[in-house]
Amino acid sequence: MVNKHDLSVEMSGLVLDNPVIPASGTFGFGEEYAAFYDLDILGSFAIKGTTRDARAGNPTPRIAECPAGMLNAVGLQNPGVDTVISRELQAIKSFFHKPVVANISGFSVEEYVDACRKVDACDNVGLIELNISCPNVHGGGMAFGTSPAMAAEVTAAVKAVVTKPLYVKLSPNVTDIAEIALACEAAGADGLSLINTLLGMRIDLRTRKPVLANRMGGLSGPAVFPVALRMVHQVAMAVKVPVIGMGGVASAEDVIEMMMAGATAVQVGSQNLVDPYACKKIIEDLPAVMARLGIGALRDIIGAAVSV
C-alpha cells in the first residue's frame, strides 16, 4: 500500500525521508538511542557539538530543571574532531545508514576552519552545521553569533574550505536575528539553523547561589517554542536559503507549525532527554496529523505563513 502522505524534504541537494532531526547535544553520537529504536527512521541526526581540540566541558552542576524546560551549561564537552572522525563517525555507520549533520564549534576562525575541513571529508557527513551560537562557553561560540561582521567572517572562511552544504546555527540572544542571518547568507551560507538556547539562570534559595557552576546556561524546552517560532519566521522572510527550525519542538503539530513558519526541516532537542522515543513518536504521528489538516506533502507547507 502506497503511503499517500509524503514526508520527504530537500535541503541543498540533500533529500531527507522526513524533516525530523534530533538536535546536537541531545542525542550524543546516536549510540545510546540506537538501543531504543531503529534510527534509520530519522531524517538525519546532528552529532554532539565538536571542536578542533578535546574539551572536558564546564564544571558541575551544569544541568538545572525549570518549568517547561531546562538549563544546560555543559560547555561543549567532546573528544575533539580527530577522535570524532576516527571513532564516533565510524561507529555511527553500524547503526545509521544515512548522512548525519556534523555540528562544529570553535574559539577562533582558524579552529572552525580546521575542524570543518576535516569533517567535510567524511563520507557519512551530509551537512555541516556551524555553531556560532553556544552561550555556555567563554571566549568563543556565541561571540561570533552576535556580530554580523564576525558571523560573516567565520562563514566565509569555512565556506572556502568545505564542499558539503554549510548551515550556520544562529543565536537568539541578539536584538535582530534577521540581520545576522542576512550577513551569513551574503557570506555564502547554504542554509541557517535556529534557534540555539536562550541565556537563562536559576538561584538556589537555600544556598543563595546560582544553581549552575557556570552561573548562567542555555534555556531549552517547550517554554522557548513561541520565541523560536517567531525567529524562524523572521529569518525565513528575510533570506532565500533553507532554514532548519528548532527550539521547544515536542510533537508532530510543533513540526508542522515550524514548517509553516518557514522551516524546511525541524530539529528536536530537549524532548529527547524527557522521552528517548520522542523523535520516533513524532515521525509516526505525522501522517495522522497531516491527514487531519489536509496536508498531502510536507514540502507544500514550508513557509505557508511567510507570505501571509
C-alpha positions in Angstrom: 0.0 0.0 0.0 1.4 3.4 -1.0 1.5 6.0 1.8 -0.4 8.9 0.4 1.3 11.3 2.8 4.7 12.4 1.6 7.0 13.4 4.5 10.2 13.9 2.4 12.0 17.3 2.2 15.1 18.5 0.3 17.8 20.8 1.7 20.7 22.0 -0.5 20.5 18.8 -2.6 20.2 16.5 0.5 17.0 14.6 0.4 15.5 13.5 3.8 12.8 10.9 4.2 11.2 13.2 6.7 12.1 16.6 8.3 12.8 15.2 11.8 16.3 15.6 13.1 17.4 15.1 16.7 19.4 18.2 17.7 23.0 18.4 18.5 23.8 18.0 22.2 20.7 16.0 23.0 21.4 12.8 21.0 25.1 12.2 21.7 26.6 10.3 18.8 23.4 8.2 18.4 24.7 5.0 20.0 22.6 5.3 23.2 19.4 5.9 21.3 20.1 3.1 18.8 19.3 0.8 21.7 15.8 2.1 21.8 14.7 2.1 18.2 15.9 1.8 14.6 17.5 5.3 13.9 17.1 4.8 10.2 13.6 6.1 10.5 15.0 9.6 11.2 15.5 12.2 8.5 19.0 12.6 9.9 20.6 13.5 13.3 23.0 16.1 14.4 26.0 14.7 16.2 27.3 16.2 19.5 28.9 19.6 19.2 32.5 19.0 18.1 35.5 21.3 18.4 39.0 21.0 17.0 40.5 20.1 20.4 39.1 17.8 23.1 37.1 19.6 25.8 36.2 18.5 29.3 33.3 20.9 29.4 32.2 23.2 32.3 32.4 22.2 36.0 29.3 20.6 37.6 26.5 21.1 38.3 25.7 22.0 34.7 22.1 21.0 34.3 19.1 22.6 36.0 15.4 21.9 35.6 12.8 24.7 35.3 9.1 24.9 34.4 8.5 23.8 30.8 12.2 23.3 30.1 15.8 23.0 31.4 19.0 25.0 31.6 22.3 23.5 30.5 25.8 24.7 30.7 27.6 21.5 29.5 30.2 23.6 27.7 30.8 21.6 24.5 32.3 18.5 26.2 33.6 16.4 23.3 36.7 14.2 22.4 37.9 16.6 19.6 37.4 16.4 15.9 40.1 13.8 15.1 38.6 11.3 17.6 35.1 12.0 16.4 36.1 11.2 12.9 38.2 8.1 13.7 35.9 6.6 16.3 32.4 8.1 16.5 31.6 8.7 12.8 32.9 5.2 12.0 30.8 3.7 14.8 27.7 5.5 13.5 27.9 3.6 10.2 26.9 0.4 12.1 23.5 1.6 13.2 22.6 4.7 11.0 22.8 4.4 7.2 22.1 8.0 6.1 24.2 11.1 6.2 24.5 12.9 9.5 24.7 16.6 10.4 28.1 17.5 11.8 27.8 20.3 14.4 31.1 22.2 14.7 32.1 24.9 17.2 35.3 26.8 17.7 37.0 29.6 19.6 38.7 31.3 16.6 38.2 31.4 12.9 41.1 29.1 12.4 39.7 26.5 14.8 36.4 26.5 12.9 38.2 26.2 9.6 40.4 23.3 10.7 37.6 21.2 12.2 35.2 21.8 9.3 37.8 21.0 6.7 38.3 17.6 8.4 34.7 16.6 8.8 33.9 17.7 5.3 36.0 14.8 4.0 33.8 12.2 5.9 31.6 10.2 3.6 28.7 9.9 6.1 28.5 13.7 6.8 25.8 15.2 4.7 25.7 18.7 6.1 27.9 20.8 8.3 26.1 22.9 11.0 28.4 25.8 12.0 27.6 26.5 15.6 28.3 30.2 16.2 25.7 30.4 19.0 26.7 28.3 22.0 26.0 30.5 25.1 27.8 28.2 27.6 31.4 28.7 26.7 33.8 31.6 27.3 35.9 33.2 24.6 34.1 31.7 21.6 30.9 30.3 20.4 28.2 32.9 20.8 30.6 35.8 20.4 30.7 35.0 16.6 26.9 34.8 16.5 26.1 38.2 18.0 28.0 40.3 15.5 27.0 40.4 11.8 30.6 41.1 10.8 32.1 38.2 12.8 29.3 35.8 11.7 30.1 36.7 8.1 33.8 36.3 8.6 33.7 32.8 10.0 31.0 31.8 7.5 33.1 32.9 4.5 36.3 31.3 5.9 34.7 27.9 6.4 32.7 28.1 3.1 36.0 28.4 1.3 37.3 25.1 2.5 34.2 22.8 2.5 32.3 21.1 -0.2 29.3 19.9 1.9 26.3 22.2 2.4 27.1 24.7 5.2 24.3 25.7 7.6 25.0 28.4 10.2 23.4 27.9 13.6 22.2 31.2 15.0 21.9 32.6 18.5 18.6 34.0 19.8 20.5 36.2 22.2 20.6 39.1 19.8 18.5 42.2 19.0 17.9 41.4 15.4 18.4 37.8 14.3 17.4 38.6 10.7 20.4 40.9 10.4 22.8 38.1 11.5 21.0 35.7 9.1 21.4 38.0 6.1 25.1 38.5 6.9 25.7 34.7 6.9 23.7 34.3 3.7 25.7 37.1 2.0 29.0 35.3 3.2 28.0 32.1 1.4 25.9 30.1 3.9 23.9 27.4 2.2 21.3 27.5 4.9 20.6 28.5 8.5 19.7 26.7 11.7 17.9 28.4 14.6 17.5 28.8 17.4 20.1 27.8 19.9 19.3 28.2 23.6 18.2 31.4 25.3 20.5 32.6 28.1 19.0 31.9 31.5 19.7 31.4 35.2 18.4 29.8 38.4 19.3 30.5 42.0 19.2 28.0 44.9 17.1 29.7 47.6 18.8 27.8 50.4 22.4 28.5 49.4 21.6 31.8 47.8 24.0 30.9 44.9 23.4 30.1 41.2 22.3 26.5 40.6 24.8 26.2 37.7 28.5 26.3 38.4 28.7 28.4 35.2 26.2 30.8 36.8 24.2 31.0 33.5 23.1 28.4 31.0 21.0 27.8 27.9 17.3 27.6 28.3 15.6 25.0 26.1 12.3 23.1 26.1 8.6 23.9 25.3 9.0 27.3 27.1 11.1 28.6 24.2 8.9 27.3 21.3 7.0 30.6 20.6 10.2 32.6 20.6 11.9 30.1 18.3 8.9 30.1 16.0 8.9 33.9 15.8 12.6 33.9 15.0 12.3 31.2 12.3 9.5 33.2 10.7 11.6 36.4 10.8 14.6 34.7 9.2 12.6 32.8 6.6 11.0 36.1 5.5 14.5 37.7 5.2 16.6 35.1 3.4 16.3 32.9 0.4 18.3 29.9 1.7 16.7 27.0 3.6 16.1 27.2 7.3 16.2 24.4 9.9 13.9 25.3 12.8 14.3 24.2 16.4 13.5 25.3 19.9 11.0 23.6 22.1 9.7 21.2 19.5 7.9 18.3 21.2 5.1 17.0 18.9 4.1 16.4 15.3 2.0 19.5 15.5 5.1 21.5 16.5 7.0 20.2 13.5 4.2 21.3 11.1 3.9 24.7 12.8 7.7 25.2 12.4 7.5 24.3 8.8 4.6 26.7 8.2 6.8 29.4 9.8 9.4 28.7 7.1 11.5 25.7 8.2 12.4 23.1 5.7 13.5 20.6 8.4 13.0 20.6 12.1 15.3 19.6 15.0 14.1 18.1 18.2 16.2 18.8 21.2 15.3 18.7 24.9 12.3 16.4 24.3 14.8 13.6 23.6 16.0 13.9 27.2 12.5 13.7 28.5 11.5 10.8 26.3 14.1 8.8 24.3 11.3 7.8 21.9 10.3 11.4 21.2 11.5 11.6 17.5 10.1 8.1 16.8 6.7 9.1 18.1 6.7 12.4 16.1 7.6 10.7 12.9 4.9 8.1 13.5 2.3 10.8 14.3 3.0 13.0 11.3 0.8 11.1 8.8 -2.3 11.2 11.0 -1.8 14.9 11.8 -1.3 15.6 8.1 -4.5 13.8 7.3 -6.4 15.8 9.9 -5.1 19.0 8.4 -5.5 18.1 4.8 -1.7 18.1 4.0 -0.6 15.7 1.3 3.1 16.6 1.2 5.0 18.3 3.9 7.1 20.3 1.4 3.9 22.1 0.3 3.5 23.8 3.7 7.0 25.1 4.0 6.7 28.9 4.6 2.9 28.8 4.4 2.7 31.6 7.0 5.6 33.6 5.5 3.6 35.2 2.7 0.5 35.8 4.8 
